[in-house]
Amino acid sequence: MPEKKIIERARKDEREGKAPTTQAGEFVREEFEHVREGKHGVASPEQAIAIGLSKARRAGVKLPPPKKGRASAATRTKAERDSAKGKSAGTRSKPASRTARRPAKTRTSVGAA
């Protein structure tokens, strides 16, 4: 899960009208920091970039999957799945949304005195 400040920076970029790749750059930068800190090892810088792009898609950045000749079919499928998860990121289910809008019921104790 990306840190909250990274998501906020990406949202700020989106509000400013910057490209999806610029928004995704925040997630890639975070991934490189994790590698430097030793949180996880990656075999190559490309792997860190792929992880960052995947996190960006899941966070809701409108980043398209790679084109047909650029990546394998499996990679494209995973990217599409991540994008689909990202579309529902930050949304509640219908019952949860209804509950959040409804005022909380308060209980009063009767006869406890």
Beta strands, then each sheet from edge to edge (+ up, - down):
end
